[in-house]
Amino acid sequence: MISKLPSIVRPHSRILLARRRLLGALPAAAFLASCDSLPASGPTTSEIAGAGRPGRSGGTRFALVDVTADTVAIMQRWSAASLQGSFGRQRPAARQVIGVGDYVQVVIWEAAAGGLFSAPANDRGASGSRSATIPEQVVGPDGALTVPYAGRVRVAGRSPAEVEQAIVQALREKAIEPQVLVTVTRNVANTVTVIGEVTNGARVPLTTRGDRLLDVIAAAGGTRAAAHEVFVTLVRDGASVRIPMQAILNDPAENVYVQAGDVVSVARDPQTFTAAGATGMNTVIPFDAVGITLEQALAKAGGVNDFRADPTGVFVIRFERPADYDQLGLQRPDPSALPEVPVIYRLTLRDPVGFFVARRFPVRNKDIVYVSNAPSMEIQKAMTILLPFLGAGATAVTVGAVTTR
C-alpha cells in the first residue's frame, strides 16, 4: 500500500503545479495588458480622457466634451446654412427688362397704305399689307437696336412696352400713325444658369411671374440623384450658399425666388460616417437620409459589440466651427492652432438616459463614431498570448478538474 502512494499523489502535484503556473501567469497577463504592444482597434476610454486633459505645457490637442441633454439642446440651436437667411425674402422683379445679348424682333404697323412700312395704295400687285417685320436682332454692347428711319434705339434696361413707345415716338413724324410690337424672341439677360447633377444643364429663362429655385431646377430636367444625396448651391453677387435639397423640400421658405444672373449648382454628395472600434462593423457607412442621430449611426454600424465594447466609451470625433463651439461655454483647446476646433464627444450608455441623448445627438458628414474596448479585453488578449506557452499545465488543470469530480 505504501509503494502505491506516490502514484496517487503525483497527479495531484501536477495539478497544483499547473495551477501555480496559471496564477503566476496572471501578473504577467496584467503586465502585458498595460503594455502598448498589445493589438487594439484604438485608444481606451481612459487613454482618450487622459489625452483630453491639459498637459504640462497648458494646452490640449482636442476638446473632450461629455454629451448631456443640455449639450444636445445647445447644439440644436446652432444655425445651419440658410438661403433665406443669407439672401433675404426677395420678391421677383416687378418687370423684366431687355438686356445686352437678348434677341429682339420688331413689327411696325401703319394706319394707312403708302407709308414707310406699308404697300402703296395704287400698287395692284401688292398684298395690301400695312406692316413690316424687322429681322431679329441681338442687343449690342451699346444696349441699342437699329430701327429703319428711327436709327439706333436704346432698349437695354427698358421693358418691351417702353421700347415700343420709344420707337413710336421716333417714327411719329415719319410714318402714318405707327404702332409697334417688340418681342424678346430669345431671353439671355433674364436667365439663371443651372449646372451639375441635372438632366439638362442650361440657361433657364425666367418668366414674368417670377421663378423659385425648384422651378428652374425642374426646368433643367430635375436632379439625377436621390434628394437626400443632393446639395444645392446658389451663387449671387459674389455670395455662395450651399444647403441640402431636402432642406428646401422640408421648408418652403428656403425655396427662394431666383434672380437674373444667378448660378444654381446641383451636386451629388452622399453623406457618410466612419464606424470604428468595438462596433458590429468597421467601415464607412452612408447616411441614406438627410441627417441621422447617434442612435441610428450605432444601429447602422451593427450596434456595440457585446463581448468587446465599453458602454462608457462611445465617442463622436469631428471638427466644430469656433462660433458654435463657444456656445457650449467651454475653453478652446488651442485658439491659434486651427480654424476649426477638434472635438471628441463622449457618451455613456451605462446610464439609460444615454439612450435618449443618443437619439437626439446629430451625426454629421465625415464624423467618426468610435466605441472603445472594455478594460477586461486587454487582460483577455494577454491571456491569449500566454496560454500557448503554458501548454501541458493548462491541459493538466482541465484533466485534473475532470478526474477529481
C-alpha positions as CSV (number, residue, x, y, z in Angstrom):
1,M,0.0,0.0,0.0
2,I,2.8,2.3,0.8
3,S,4.5,1.7,-2.5
4,K,1.4,2.8,-4.4
5,L,1.1,6.1,-2.6
6,P,3.5,8.1,-4.9
7,S,1.5,7.2,-8.0
8,I,-1.7,8.6,-6.4
9,V,0.0,11.8,-5.1
10,R,1.8,12.5,-8.3
11,P,-1.2,13.6,-10.5
12,H,-2.4,15.9,-7.7
13,S,1.0,17.5,-7.6
14,R,1.0,18.1,-11.3
15,I,-2.4,19.9,-11.0
16,L,-1.1,22.0,-8.1
17,L,1.9,22.9,-10.2
18,A,-0.2,23.8,-13.2
19,R,-2.4,26.0,-11.0
20,R,0.6,27.7,-9.6
21,R,1.8,28.4,-13.2
22,L,-1.6,29.9,-14.1
23,L,-1.7,32.0,-11.0
24,G,1.8,33.1,-11.8
25,A,0.8,34.0,-15.3
26,L,-1.9,36.4,-14.1
27,P,0.5,39.1,-13.1
28,A,2.3,38.6,-16.4
29,A,-1.0,39.0,-18.2
30,A,-1.8,42.1,-16.3
31,F,1.7,43.5,-17.2
32,L,1.1,42.7,-20.8
33,A,-2.3,44.3,-20.7
34,S,-0.6,47.5,-19.6
35,C,1.8,47.5,-22.5
36,D,1.3,49.4,-25.7
37,S,2.5,46.4,-27.7
38,L,-0.9,44.6,-27.5
39,P,-3.1,44.8,-30.6
40,A,-6.0,47.2,-30.3
41,S,-8.6,48.9,-32.5
42,G,-7.9,52.2,-30.9
43,P,-7.4,54.0,-27.6
44,T,-9.2,53.0,-24.5
45,T,-11.7,55.3,-22.7
46,S,-9.1,56.2,-20.0
47,E,-6.5,56.9,-22.7
48,I,-8.8,59.3,-24.5
49,A,-9.7,61.0,-21.2
50,G,-6.1,61.4,-20.3
51,A,-5.2,62.9,-23.7
52,G,-8.0,65.4,-23.4
53,R,-6.6,66.9,-20.2
54,P,-4.2,69.8,-20.3
55,G,-0.6,68.8,-20.3
56,R,2.4,70.4,-18.7
57,S,2.5,73.0,-21.5
58,G,-1.0,74.0,-20.5
59,G,-2.7,73.1,-23.9
60,T,-4.6,70.1,-25.2
61,R,-4.8,68.6,-28.6
62,F,-8.6,68.4,-28.6
63,A,-11.6,69.2,-26.5
64,L,-13.3,66.3,-24.7
65,V,-17.0,67.1,-24.2
66,D,-19.4,64.9,-22.2
67,V,-22.7,64.7,-24.0
68,T,-25.7,65.5,-21.9
69,A,-29.2,66.7,-22.5
70,D,-28.0,70.3,-22.1
71,T,-25.3,69.8,-24.6
72,V,-27.7,68.5,-27.2
73,A,-30.1,71.3,-26.5
74,I,-27.4,73.9,-27.2
75,M,-26.3,72.0,-30.4
76,Q,-29.9,72.1,-31.7
77,R,-29.8,75.9,-31.5
78,W,-26.8,76.1,-33.8
79,S,-27.7,77.9,-37.0
80,A,-27.5,75.9,-40.2
81,A,-26.8,77.4,-43.7
82,S,-30.0,79.1,-45.0
83,L,-30.8,80.6,-48.4
84,Q,-33.5,82.9,-46.9
85,G,-31.2,83.9,-44.1
86,S,-28.4,84.8,-46.5
87,F,-30.3,86.4,-49.4
88,G,-33.5,87.5,-47.6
89,R,-37.1,87.3,-48.7
90,Q,-36.5,89.0,-52.1
91,R,-39.5,89.1,-54.3
92,P,-39.2,88.6,-58.1
93,A,-38.6,91.7,-60.2
94,A,-41.7,93.8,-60.8
95,R,-40.9,93.8,-64.5
96,Q,-38.5,92.2,-66.9
97,V,-36.2,94.5,-68.9
98,I,-34.3,93.8,-72.0
99,G,-30.6,93.3,-71.6
100,V,-27.5,93.1,-73.7
101,G,-27.4,89.8,-75.7
102,D,-31.2,89.4,-75.9
103,Y,-32.7,88.6,-79.3
104,V,-35.4,91.1,-80.2
105,Q,-37.9,91.3,-83.1
106,V,-39.8,94.5,-84.0
107,V,-43.0,94.7,-86.1
108,I,-44.3,98.1,-87.2
109,W,-47.9,98.8,-88.4
110,E,-49.2,101.9,-90.2
111,A,-52.8,103.2,-90.2
112,A,-53.0,103.6,-94.0
113,A,-51.3,102.4,-97.2
114,G,-48.5,104.2,-98.8
115,G,-46.4,104.8,-95.7
116,L,-42.9,103.9,-94.8
117,F,-43.8,100.4,-93.8
118,S,-46.9,99.7,-95.9
119,A,-47.5,99.0,-99.6
120,P,-48.5,101.8,-101.9
121,A,-52.3,102.3,-102.4
122,N,-52.1,102.2,-106.3
123,D,-49.9,99.0,-106.4
124,R,-52.2,96.3,-107.7
125,G,-49.6,93.7,-107.2
126,A,-49.2,94.5,-103.6
127,S,-50.8,92.3,-100.9
128,G,-52.2,95.3,-99.1
129,S,-50.0,94.7,-96.1
130,R,-49.7,97.6,-93.7
131,S,-47.0,96.2,-91.6
132,A,-43.3,95.4,-91.7
133,T,-41.3,92.9,-89.7
134,I,-37.8,93.9,-88.9
135,P,-35.4,90.9,-88.8
136,E,-34.5,89.6,-85.4
137,Q,-31.6,91.5,-83.8
138,V,-29.2,90.9,-80.9
139,V,-29.0,93.8,-78.5
140,G,-25.5,95.1,-78.9
141,P,-22.9,96.1,-76.3
142,D,-24.3,99.7,-76.6
143,G,-27.7,98.4,-75.5
144,A,-29.4,99.5,-78.6
145,L,-31.3,98.2,-81.7
146,T,-31.4,99.5,-85.3
147,V,-34.9,100.5,-86.5
148,P,-35.3,101.9,-90.0
149,Y,-36.0,105.6,-90.1
150,A,-35.6,105.7,-86.3
151,G,-31.9,104.9,-86.1
152,R,-30.3,103.4,-83.0
153,V,-32.9,103.0,-80.3
154,R,-31.8,102.2,-76.7
155,V,-33.5,99.1,-75.4
156,A,-31.3,97.8,-72.6
157,G,-32.8,98.4,-69.2
158,R,-36.2,99.0,-70.7
159,S,-39.3,96.8,-70.9
160,P,-40.7,95.8,-74.3
161,A,-43.6,98.2,-73.7
162,E,-41.2,101.1,-73.0
163,V,-39.2,100.2,-76.2
164,E,-42.5,100.2,-78.2
165,Q,-43.3,103.7,-77.0
166,A,-39.7,104.9,-77.8
167,I,-39.9,103.6,-81.4
168,V,-43.4,105.1,-81.9
169,Q,-42.1,108.5,-80.7
170,A,-39.2,108.3,-83.1
171,L,-41.4,107.5,-86.1
172,R,-44.3,109.8,-85.3
173,E,-43.4,112.4,-87.9
174,K,-42.3,109.9,-90.5
175,A,-44.8,107.0,-90.5
176,I,-48.6,107.1,-90.7
177,E,-49.9,106.7,-87.2
178,P,-47.3,103.9,-86.4
179,Q,-47.9,101.1,-84.0
180,V,-45.1,98.9,-82.8
181,L,-44.8,95.4,-81.2
182,V,-41.5,94.4,-79.6
183,T,-40.9,90.8,-78.8
184,V,-38.0,89.2,-77.0
185,T,-37.6,86.0,-79.0
186,R,-34.6,84.7,-77.1
187,N,-34.1,85.7,-73.5
188,V,-30.4,85.8,-72.5
189,A,-30.2,88.6,-69.9
190,N,-33.1,87.3,-67.8
191,T,-31.8,83.8,-67.2
192,V,-30.5,81.6,-64.5
193,T,-27.6,79.1,-65.2
194,V,-28.3,75.6,-63.8
195,I,-25.4,73.2,-63.8
196,G,-24.3,69.9,-62.2
197,E,-26.4,66.8,-61.4
198,V,-29.4,67.8,-63.5
199,T,-30.7,66.2,-66.6
200,N,-30.1,69.1,-68.9
201,G,-27.9,71.9,-67.6
202,A,-28.7,75.1,-69.4
203,R,-29.6,78.7,-69.1
204,V,-33.2,78.8,-67.9
205,P,-35.2,81.8,-69.0
206,L,-37.1,83.5,-66.2
207,T,-40.9,84.1,-66.6
208,T,-42.6,87.4,-65.8
209,R,-44.5,85.9,-62.9
210,G,-41.2,85.0,-61.0
211,D,-39.5,81.7,-60.6
212,R,-38.3,79.9,-57.5
213,L,-35.2,77.7,-57.0
214,L,-37.0,74.4,-57.6
215,D,-38.8,75.8,-60.6
216,V,-35.5,76.4,-62.5
217,I,-34.1,73.0,-61.4
218,A,-37.3,71.3,-62.7
219,A,-36.9,73.3,-66.0
220,A,-33.4,71.9,-66.3
221,G,-34.9,68.4,-66.2
222,G,-34.7,67.8,-62.4
223,T,-31.9,66.1,-60.5
224,R,-30.3,62.7,-61.4
225,A,-29.8,61.6,-57.8
226,A,-31.9,60.9,-54.7
227,A,-33.0,64.1,-52.9
228,H,-31.2,63.2,-49.7
229,E,-27.8,63.0,-51.6
230,V,-28.2,66.3,-53.4
231,F,-26.9,69.7,-52.3
232,V,-27.9,72.9,-54.0
233,T,-25.5,75.9,-54.2
234,L,-26.9,79.3,-55.1
235,V,-24.3,81.9,-56.3
236,R,-25.5,85.5,-56.4
237,D,-23.5,88.8,-56.4
238,G,-20.3,87.1,-55.2
239,A,-22.1,85.2,-52.3
240,S,-22.5,81.5,-52.3
241,V,-24.7,79.4,-50.0
242,R,-24.9,75.6,-50.1
243,I,-27.8,73.6,-48.4
244,P,-29.3,70.1,-48.8
245,M,-32.1,69.9,-51.3
246,Q,-34.1,68.0,-48.6
247,A,-34.0,71.2,-46.5
248,I,-35.6,73.1,-49.4
249,L,-38.3,70.5,-49.7
250,N,-38.9,70.4,-45.9
251,D,-39.0,74.2,-45.5
252,P,-40.8,76.1,-48.3
253,A,-39.2,79.4,-47.1
254,E,-35.9,78.0,-48.4
255,N,-37.3,77.8,-51.9
256,V,-36.3,81.4,-52.6
257,Y,-37.0,83.4,-55.8
258,V,-34.1,83.4,-58.2
259,Q,-32.9,86.5,-60.0
260,A,-31.4,87.1,-63.4
261,G,-27.7,86.2,-63.4
262,D,-27.9,83.7,-60.6
263,V,-26.0,80.4,-60.9
264,V,-27.5,77.2,-59.4
265,S,-25.2,74.3,-58.9
266,V,-26.6,70.9,-58.1
267,A,-24.2,68.4,-56.7
268,R,-24.4,64.8,-55.5
269,D,-22.7,64.4,-52.2
270,P,-23.5,61.2,-50.3
271,Q,-23.3,61.8,-46.6
272,T,-21.2,59.2,-44.7
273,F,-19.6,58.5,-41.3
274,T,-16.9,56.1,-40.2
275,A,-17.6,53.4,-37.7
276,A,-14.6,52.2,-35.7
277,G,-13.7,50.2,-32.6
278,A,-16.0,47.8,-30.8
279,T,-18.9,48.1,-33.2
280,G,-20.5,45.5,-35.3
281,M,-18.5,46.5,-38.4
282,N,-15.7,48.9,-39.0
283,T,-16.3,50.7,-42.3
284,V,-17.6,53.9,-44.0
285,I,-21.4,53.9,-43.8
286,P,-23.8,56.1,-45.8
287,F,-26.5,58.0,-44.1
288,D,-29.2,57.1,-46.6
289,A,-31.0,60.2,-45.3
290,V,-30.6,63.9,-44.9
291,G,-29.3,63.5,-41.3
292,I,-29.1,60.8,-38.7
293,T,-28.7,60.6,-35.0
294,L,-26.0,58.8,-32.9
295,E,-28.6,56.1,-32.1
296,Q,-29.2,55.5,-35.8
297,A,-25.5,55.6,-36.6
298,L,-24.7,52.9,-34.0
299,A,-27.6,50.7,-35.4
300,K,-26.2,51.1,-38.9
301,A,-22.8,50.0,-37.7
302,G,-24.3,46.8,-36.2
303,G,-24.6,48.1,-32.7
304,V,-21.9,47.9,-30.0
305,N,-20.1,44.6,-29.7
306,D,-21.4,42.7,-26.6
307,F,-18.1,41.0,-25.9
308,R,-15.7,43.9,-26.5
309,A,-17.4,47.3,-26.0
310,D,-17.0,49.6,-23.1
311,P,-20.5,51.2,-22.7
312,T,-19.0,54.2,-21.1
313,G,-16.7,54.9,-24.1
314,V,-18.9,55.9,-27.1
315,F,-17.2,58.8,-28.9
316,V,-18.0,61.0,-31.8
317,I,-15.0,62.8,-33.4
318,R,-15.3,65.9,-35.5
319,F,-14.3,69.5,-36.1
320,E,-16.6,72.3,-35.0
321,R,-16.9,75.9,-36.0
322,P,-15.5,78.1,-33.3
323,A,-18.7,80.2,-33.2
324,D,-20.7,77.0,-32.5
325,Y,-18.2,75.5,-30.0
326,D,-18.1,78.7,-28.0
327,Q,-21.8,78.4,-27.3
328,L,-21.0,75.3,-25.2
329,G,-19.3,77.6,-22.7
330,L,-16.0,75.6,-22.8
331,Q,-12.5,76.8,-23.3
332,R,-10.9,76.1,-26.7
333,P,-8.1,73.6,-26.7
334,D,-5.7,75.9,-28.6
335,P,-7.3,79.0,-30.1
336,S,-4.5,79.7,-32.5
337,A,-3.9,76.1,-33.8
338,L,-6.7,75.5,-36.3
339,P,-9.5,77.5,-37.9
340,E,-11.8,74.7,-36.6
341,V,-12.0,73.2,-33.1
342,P,-11.1,69.5,-32.8
343,V,-13.7,67.9,-30.5
344,I,-14.3,64.4,-29.1
345,Y,-17.8,64.0,-27.7
346,R,-18.1,61.3,-25.1
347,L,-21.4,59.5,-24.3
348,T,-22.0,56.7,-21.8
349,L,-24.6,54.0,-22.5
350,R,-24.2,52.6,-19.0
351,D,-26.8,55.1,-17.9
352,P,-30.2,54.5,-19.6
353,V,-30.5,58.3,-20.0
354,G,-27.7,58.0,-22.5
355,F,-30.0,56.3,-25.0
356,F,-32.4,59.2,-25.0
357,V,-29.4,61.6,-25.5
358,A,-28.1,59.4,-28.4
359,R,-31.5,59.7,-30.0
360,R,-31.1,63.5,-30.2
361,F,-27.4,63.8,-30.9
362,P,-26.8,64.7,-34.6
363,V,-24.2,62.8,-36.6
364,R,-22.7,64.8,-39.4
365,N,-21.0,64.1,-42.6
366,K,-17.5,62.6,-42.2
367,D,-17.9,62.1,-38.5
368,I,-16.0,59.2,-36.8
369,V,-18.1,57.1,-34.4
370,Y,-15.8,55.2,-32.2
371,V,-16.5,52.7,-29.4
372,S,-13.6,51.7,-27.2
373,N,-12.8,48.3,-25.9
374,A,-13.7,47.3,-22.3
375,P,-10.6,47.2,-19.9
376,S,-11.1,43.4,-19.4
377,M,-10.4,42.9,-23.1
378,E,-6.7,43.8,-22.6
379,I,-6.3,41.0,-20.0
380,Q,-8.1,38.6,-22.3
381,K,-5.7,39.4,-25.1
382,A,-2.7,39.0,-22.8
383,M,-4.0,35.6,-21.7
384,T,-4.5,34.6,-25.3
385,I,-0.8,35.3,-25.8
386,L,0.4,33.5,-22.7
387,L,-1.8,30.3,-22.8
388,P,0.1,28.6,-25.6
389,F,3.3,28.8,-23.5
390,L,1.6,27.2,-20.5
391,G,0.9,24.1,-22.7
392,A,0.6,21.0,-20.6
393,G,0.0,22.9,-17.4
394,A,-3.4,24.2,-18.7
395,T,-4.3,20.7,-20.0
396,A,-3.4,19.2,-16.6
397,V,-5.7,21.6,-14.9
398,T,-8.5,20.7,-17.1
399,V,-7.9,16.9,-16.9
400,G,-7.4,17.1,-13.2
401,A,-10.6,19.0,-12.6
402,V,-12.5,16.3,-14.6
403,T,-10.9,13.4,-12.8
404,T,-11.5,14.8,-9.3
405,R,-15.2,15.1,-9.8
